[in-house]
Amino acid sequence: MADNSSAKQLVKILIGAAWIDGQIQPEERKYLQQVAKDKGLADDAEIQLLLFEFRTVQPKECYQWIREYLGEHPTAEDFQELIEAISTVVYCDGIVAMEEARLLTNIKLIDPANTSSESAFNNVLKAVQELYQRWLGYQN
């Protein structure tokens, strides 16, 4: 997923993740500007509209972008890269909003490694534990 269209889609997802709690925090915007620059998308009109809050991103739209990005049969590698990228945005401001925690948990539920409802439940539990541990790390 290294071509420019998937890079743009990834940046849109990350912006959507930053918007998921209703606004982009200054730390999130700074990080996202750097990501857009690194991916050669800093001057992209659509990215600028989203990043500078000229257009809001609804949670439903963010989830749709995630589904499109991952496709029908995501690889474990694609999935892991997406989780890591979104986690970085979510944690960069040091505050994990409920909506952000829910986003990460929902994404982990579609992990291709999930094969049963029991493993899905265990993944949700593990995701919540990881979020809590990271949150505690930010408090210290």
C-alpha positions as CSV (number, residue, x, y, z in Angstrom):
1,M,0.0,0.0,0.0
2,A,2.8,2.4,-0.8
3,D,1.3,4.2,-3.8
4,N,0.1,7.8,-3.6
5,S,-3.6,7.1,-3.6
6,S,-3.3,4.8,-0.6
7,A,-0.9,7.3,1.1
8,K,-3.6,9.9,0.6
9,Q,-6.3,7.6,1.9
10,L,-4.1,6.8,5.0
11,V,-3.7,10.6,5.7
12,K,-7.4,11.1,5.4
13,I,-8.0,8.2,7.9
14,L,-5.5,9.8,10.3
15,I,-7.2,13.2,10.0
16,G,-10.6,11.4,10.6
17,A,-9.1,9.8,13.7
18,A,-8.1,13.2,15.0
19,W,-11.6,14.5,14.3
20,I,-13.3,11.6,16.0
21,D,-13.6,13.5,19.3
22,G,-15.1,16.5,17.5
23,Q,-12.0,18.6,17.0
24,I,-8.4,18.4,16.0
25,Q,-6.1,19.2,18.9
26,P,-3.0,21.4,18.2
27,E,-0.6,18.5,18.8
28,E,-2.6,16.3,16.5
29,R,-2.6,19.0,13.8
30,K,1.1,19.4,14.0
31,Y,1.7,15.7,13.8
32,L,-0.7,15.4,10.8
33,Q,0.9,18.3,9.0
34,Q,4.3,16.4,9.3
35,V,2.7,13.2,8.0
36,A,1.1,14.9,5.1
37,K,4.5,16.6,4.2
38,D,6.3,13.3,4.6
39,K,3.9,11.6,2.2
40,G,4.1,14.5,-0.3
41,L,0.5,15.6,0.4
42,A,1.0,18.9,2.2
43,D,-0.3,20.9,-0.7
44,D,-3.2,18.5,-1.6
45,A,-6.4,20.6,-1.6
46,E,-8.6,17.9,-0.1
47,I,-6.1,17.2,2.7
48,Q,-5.8,20.9,3.5
49,L,-9.6,21.3,3.7
50,L,-9.7,18.4,6.3
51,L,-6.6,19.3,8.2
52,F,-7.3,22.9,8.7
53,E,-10.9,22.3,9.7
54,F,-12.6,23.8,6.7
55,R,-14.6,20.6,6.5
56,T,-15.4,18.4,9.4
57,V,-15.0,14.6,9.3
58,Q,-17.8,12.6,10.7
59,P,-17.0,9.3,12.5
60,K,-19.1,7.4,10.0
61,E,-16.9,8.8,7.2
62,C,-13.7,7.9,9.0
63,Y,-14.9,4.3,9.4
64,Q,-15.9,4.2,5.7
65,W,-12.3,5.3,4.8
66,I,-10.9,2.6,7.0
67,R,-13.0,-0.1,5.3
68,E,-12.0,1.2,1.9
69,Y,-8.3,1.3,2.9
70,L,-8.2,-2.2,4.3
71,G,-10.4,-3.7,1.6
72,E,-12.1,-7.1,1.8
73,H,-9.1,-9.2,2.9
74,P,-6.5,-7.0,4.7
75,T,-3.2,-8.5,5.5
76,A,-2.0,-8.6,9.0
77,E,0.8,-6.2,8.0
78,D,-1.6,-3.6,6.5
79,F,-3.8,-3.9,9.6
80,Q,-0.9,-3.5,12.0
81,E,0.4,-0.5,10.2
82,L,-3.0,1.2,10.3
83,I,-3.4,0.5,14.0
84,E,0.0,1.9,14.7
85,A,-0.6,5.0,12.6
86,I,-4.0,5.7,14.2
87,S,-2.6,5.0,17.7
88,T,0.2,7.6,17.1
89,V,-2.4,10.3,16.3
90,V,-4.7,9.3,19.2
91,Y,-1.9,9.5,21.7
92,C,0.1,12.5,20.4
93,D,-1.9,15.0,22.5
94,G,-1.6,12.9,25.7
95,I,-5.4,12.6,26.0
96,V,-7.4,9.6,24.9
97,A,-11.0,10.6,24.4
98,M,-13.7,8.0,24.7
99,E,-14.4,8.2,20.9
100,E,-10.8,7.6,20.1
101,A,-10.6,4.6,22.4
102,R,-13.8,3.3,20.7
103,L,-12.2,3.8,17.3
104,L,-9.1,1.8,18.2
105,T,-11.2,-0.9,19.8
106,N,-13.5,-1.2,16.7
107,I,-10.5,-1.4,14.4
108,K,-9.0,-4.1,16.4
109,L,-12.3,-6.1,16.0
110,I,-11.8,-6.3,12.3
111,D,-8.3,-7.6,12.7
112,P,-7.8,-10.5,10.1
113,A,-6.4,-12.6,13.0
114,N,-9.9,-12.7,14.6
115,T,-11.5,-16.0,13.9
116,S,-14.2,-16.3,16.5
117,S,-16.4,-14.2,18.8
118,E,-14.3,-15.3,21.8
119,S,-11.1,-14.0,20.2
120,A,-13.0,-10.8,19.2
121,F,-14.0,-10.4,22.9
122,N,-10.4,-11.1,24.0
123,N,-9.1,-8.5,21.5
124,V,-11.5,-5.9,22.8
125,L,-10.4,-6.6,26.3
126,K,-6.7,-6.5,25.3
127,A,-7.3,-3.2,23.4
128,V,-8.9,-1.6,26.4
129,Q,-6.1,-2.8,28.6
130,E,-3.5,-1.4,26.2
131,L,-5.3,2.0,26.1
132,Y,-5.4,2.1,29.8
133,Q,-1.7,1.3,30.1
134,R,-0.8,3.9,27.6
135,W,-3.0,6.5,29.3
136,L,-1.3,5.7,32.6
137,G,2.1,6.1,30.9
138,Y,1.1,9.6,29.8
139,Q,0.0,10.6,33.3
140,N,3.5,9.9,34.7
